[in-house]
Amino acid sequence: MRHRRRRPARKRAVWYSAAAAVVVLTAGLAAGLARHGQVSSNAISPDGFRSASGHSGHHSPAPAVSYSPGDPGSASRGNWPTAKLIPRSGAYLGAYVQPTAYTPAAEIAAVRSFQQSVGAPMTLVHTYHPWSSPFPDAADRYFVRTGKVLLLTWGGTPDTRKIIAGGYDAEIRARAEAVKRLRRPILMEFRHEMDRPNLQWAVHGPKDYIGAWDHIRAIFTRVGARNVGWVWCPTGWGFGNGRAQPFYPGSKAVDWVCADIYSFSTRQTLQEAANPFLSWAKHTQKPVLIGEFGVSGRPWAWPRWLLAAGEMAELNPQIKGMAYFDANGTDSQGRPFQYWLGSNQPALRAFGEMLGWDVFRPAVGRSR
């Protein structure tokens, strides 16, 4: 696919500077939240969503996800009845929101600003961590504490053969123990888009990737970090050319199947771009997550494209989560991409409207 991403770019285009300034203004408040775990203004809810009485949607905004992690002692006993975070009904809708800087305060501020711009709170927040970056960080903990479902992507370019040989065991164990200490369930991806050709120097192909996946999971299990729903997430285009499927670790090793899916233009619906993946996913009988989605070109047509994308979850109940990729930057080939909704008010309103749809009011219970 034309749009391939490394870690999202650190700077927005110049013409987005006004919106970026809004994020900067909220950074101080977010920093205080990260330090103290509280809100200084009674006009803002814990997730930073200011009551939107002027919201134009026909449904009320979705509340924080109502999962029940169990009784207070359940985490220490490894009893995670909702660790996979699979909704009984409905689907999560959220986003990765590009911050102005890669600090927890800026990431919190970016999400809060995005929610205020769309006029509704999200149920899912997507964050990224390079291989050597400790997690969960203050932003991850904040999102979980305020009722979001956290989709945490552990990326970078670790050598899969070194993982299998135990060369990263201390690092993996430290991450597993930190996740366990959250005492809340999260969703986690290990090396998303592993099927990309430009990653094979470190991935080494399906056999080594699957071996690394199994090795990491085994360490998480040994330390008792069972509060993880494991998400396998290659590229969407990889299902069309057959590159993605061989990397699948198998139904016993995966909780969610996922793909990062982008339309080449607004003339191509997300459904059309997703069809090869969805056709394959149907046979796994696993919950489906669209880990990233976006569209190129014609910003004036984004609102209609977004609403049609949201209808996918209504038409396909196997889809249990969707995360927009709200960012600008350059892909792995050095080509620019622009998915940030920015000052596109009609698109922001469309996304806010979607957040109020019944299908995006997920219910997560103890049965999963």
Secondary structure in CASP SS format (residue, H / E / C, confidence):
PFRMAT SS
TARGET T0000
AUTHOR 0000-0000-0000
METHOD secondary structure of the structure
MODEL  1
M C 1.00
R C 1.00
H C 1.00
R C 1.00
R E 1.00
R C 1.00
R C 1.00
P C 1.00
A C 1.00
R C 1.00
K C 1.00
R C 1.00
A C 1.00
V H 1.00
W H 1.00
Y H 1.00
S H 1.00
A H 1.00
A H 1.00
A H 1.00
A H 1.00
V H 1.00
V H 1.00
V H 1.00
L H 1.00
T H 1.00
A H 1.00
G H 1.00
L H 1.00
A H 1.00
A H 1.00
G H 1.00
L H 1.00
A H 1.00
R H 1.00
H H 1.00
G C 1.00
Q C 1.00
V C 1.00
S C 1.00
S C 1.00
N C 1.00
A C 1.00
I E 1.00
S C 1.00
P C 1.00
D C 1.00
G C 1.00
F C 1.00
R E 1.00
S C 1.00
A C 1.00
S C 1.00
G C 1.00
H C 1.00
S C 1.00
G C 1.00
H C 1.00
H C 1.00
S C 1.00
P C 1.00
A C 1.00
P C 1.00
A C 1.00
V C 1.00
S C 1.00
Y C 1.00
S C 1.00
P C 1.00
G C 1.00
D C 1.00
P C 1.00
G C 1.00
S C 1.00
A C 1.00
S C 1.00
R C 1.00
G C 1.00
N C 1.00
W C 1.00
P C 1.00
T C 1.00
A C 1.00
K C 1.00
L C 1.00
I C 1.00
P C 1.00
R C 1.00
S E 1.00
G C 1.00
A C 1.00
Y E 1.00
L E 1.00
G E 1.00
A E 1.00
Y E 1.00
V E 1.00
Q C 1.00
P C 1.00
T C 1.00
A C 1.00
Y C 1.00
T C 1.00
P H 1.00
A H 1.00
A H 1.00
E H 1.00
I H 1.00
A H 1.00
A H 1.00
V H 1.00
R H 1.00
S H 1.00
F H 1.00
Q H 1.00
Q H 1.00
S H 1.00
V H 1.00
G C 1.00
A C 1.00
P C 1.00
M C 1.00
T C 1.00
L E 1.00
V E 1.00
H E 1.00
T E 1.00
Y E 1.00
H E 1.00
P C 1.00
W C 1.00
S C 1.00
S C 1.00
P C 1.00
F C 1.00
P C 1.00
D C 1.00
A H 1.00
A H 1.00
D H 1.00
R H 1.00
Y H 1.00
F H 1.00
V H 1.00
R H 1.00
T C 1.00
G C 1.00
K C 1.00
V E 1.00
L E 1.00
L E 1.00
L E 1.00
T E 1.00
W E 1.00
G C 1.00
G C 1.00
T C 1.00
P C 1.00
D C 1.00
T H 1.00
R H 1.00
K H 1.00
I H 1.00
I H 1.00
A C 1.00
G C 1.00
G C 1.00
Y C 1.00
D H 1.00
A H 1.00
E H 1.00
I H 1.00
R H 1.00
A H 1.00
R H 1.00
A H 1.00
E H 1.00
A H 1.00
V H 1.00
K H 1.00
R H 1.00
L H 1.00
R C 1.00
R C 1.00
P C 1.00
I E 1.00
L E 1.00
M E 1.00
E E 1.00
F E 1.00
R C 1.00
H C 1.00
E C 1.00
M C 1.00
D C 1.00
R C 1.00
P H 1.00
N H 1.00
L H 1.00
Q H 1.00
W H 1.00
A H 1.00
V H 1.00
H C 1.00
G C 1.00
P H 1.00
K H 1.00
D H 1.00
Y H 1.00
I H 1.00
G H 1.00
A H 1.00
W H 1.00
D H 1.00
H H 1.00
I H 1.00
R H 1.00
A H 1.00
I H 1.00
F H 1.00
T H 1.00
R H 1.00
V C 1.00
G C 1.00
A C 1.00
R C 1.00
N C 1.00
V E 1.00
G E 1.00
W E 1.00
V E 1.00
W E 1.00
C C 1.00
P C 1.00
T E 1.00
G C 1.00
W H 1.00
G H 1.00
F H 1.00
G H 1.00
N C 1.00
G C 1.00
R C 1.00
A C 1.00
Q H 1.00
P H 1.00
F H 1.00
Y C 1.00
P C 1.00
G C 1.00
S C 1.00
K C 1.00
A C 1.00
V C 1.00
D C 1.00
W E 1.00
V E 1.00
C E 1.00
A E 1.00
D E 1.00
I E 1.00
Y E 1.00
S E 1.00
F C 1.00
S C 1.00
T C 1.00
R C 1.00
Q C 1.00
T C 1.00
L H 1.00
Q H 1.00
E H 1.00
A H 1.00
A H 1.00
N H 1.00
P H 1.00
F H 1.00
L H 1.00
S H 1.00
W H 1.00
A H 1.00
K H 1.00
H C 1.00
T C 1.00
Q C 1.00
K C 1.00
P C 1.00
V E 1.00
L E 1.00
I E 1.00
G E 1.00
E E 1.00
F E 1.00
G E 1.00
V E 1.00
S C 1.00
G C 1.00
R C 1.00
P H 1.00
W H 1.00
A H 1.00
W H 1.00
P H 1.00
R H 1.00
W H 1.00
L H 1.00
L H 1.00
A H 1.00
A H 1.00
G H 1.00
E H 1.00
M H 1.00
A H 1.00
E H 1.00
L H 1.00
N C 1.00
P C 1.00
Q C 1.00
I E 1.00
K E 1.00
G E 1.00
M E 1.00
A E 1.00
Y E 1.00
F E 1.00
D E 1.00
A C 1.00
N E 1.00
G E 1.00
T E 1.00
D E 1.00
S C 1.00
Q C 1.00
G C 1.00
R C 1.00
P E 1.00
F E 1.00
Q E 1.00
Y C 1.00
W C 1.00
L C 1.00
G C 1.00
S C 1.00
N C 1.00
Q H 1.00
P H 1.00
A H 1.00
L H 1.00
R H 1.00
A H 1.00
F H 1.00
G H 1.00
E H 1.00
M H 1.00
L H 1.00
G C 1.00
W C 1.00
D H 1.00
V H 1.00
F H 1.00
R C 1.00
P C 1.00
A E 1.00
V C 1.00
G C 1.00
R C 1.00
S C 1.00
R C 1.00
END
